[in-house]
Amino acid sequence: MGFCKTLNSSELQELKMHNDASIEGEDEIDAFFEYGDKDKNGTLSADECQAFIESSLSQQGIDINDSVKEHIKESMKLINSDGNEQITRDELRQNLETAMAALQEKLGADKEE
């Protein structure tokens, strides 16, 4: 199952650099969290996190199809380490890099299919 839009290697590298840059430092994590926390309750719901990641990928020209949505859900499980579907700022800080790396790997595998 692949994308509607096939990513070339430079687009995958750009995605990696964007994600690497977006997780460097506390300011970026705080900005991610503040922007994503639409109801301002101090946590990111699974829906809020899903919407934020989809929006970020869409802005990079990635078609958000069912396969991509499933990959995002799987990556979010890495962020939400306690499994309660409420992502805290600490979970985001600790797990975002790992989750985004997993997502990039899955998106790259889809590209190759």
Summary of the structure (lengths in Angstrom):
residues: 113
radius of gyration: 13.5
end to end distance: 7.0
largest distance: 40.3
contacts: 319
relative contact order: 0.20
helix: 69%
strand: 4%
